[in-house]
Amino acid sequence: MTIYDSAQGRRSAILLKLREDSSVTVSQLSSLFGVSEVTIRKDLSILKERKLLIRVHGGAILETVVSQEEAEMDGFNANKMINIKEKEAIGRAAAAHIKDGDTIMIDSGTTALEVARNLHGFRDLTIITNSVYAMIEALKYNRFKVILLGGLVRGSSLSTVGALAESNLKLFYCDKLFLGVDSFSVEAGLSTPNVEEASTNQVMISRAREVIAVFDSSKINKRALAFITMPDKINTVIIDSKLPEDINNQLKAMNINVEIVDV
């Protein structure tokens, strides 16, 4: 393990790492430099203030001269690169909950997108989504009925949100909703940085017979700006094996099915 004696030296090394890899995660840097994740987050915040990098959920990407919309898009793409193996495994496990003939709903999270990439074994599905990325994946199968919700398009995630999306949602019921979240806490519930995204997610939950939350363990014990719902509205949580045992026990005590996947 490499230990950097000075904060300045560590921050310089973070920038060198960014130039090599284009993106870094808090957990990766914490392990590399032998310091706490709190310390790394402080380093990234300082480097962000100096406009040397762009903060994204769980890490950072290299600062470049781009528009705000391009920066947001880079943030989404960087998020897709965080915990890739965990997200892929969660997506495969989530798809196993689907039955032919189901109407499923897929939200705009990067882990939920992995569900859309694992539908090869089905012949007859109706897929409702507010994610342009998920729509594109679903159309590749050339056999499903795919419904993209209208609404205001968020450039950061290519997802539709707002009053029009919510009005569209109220036209449908679905068998299963696959919901990805930015932050999860037993006490504070599920949350996301975007208020309109949270509101759209709330309507999605109200239209689903079964709600399956799909997210990796890096989202645990965090809280974002906009509240979505409390855990008791979730039927199943599919997550990687780094889920803390106490959280696992708390969820099971709430009669939530917890499915842990190995990577």
Secondary structure, DSSP 8 states (H G I E B T S, - for coil): ----SSHHHHHHHHHHHHHHHSEEEHHHHHHHHT--HHHHHHHHHHHHHTTSEEEETTEEEE--S--HHHHHHHHHHHHHTTTHHHHHHHHHHHHTT--TT-EEEE-S-HHHHHHHTT-TT-S--EEEESBHHHHHHHHTTSSSEEEE--SEEETTTTEEESHHHHHHHTT--EEEEEE--SEEETTTEEEES-HHHHHHHHHHHHTEEEEEEE--GGGBT---SEEEE-GGG-SEEEEETTS-HHHHHHHHHTT-EEEEE--
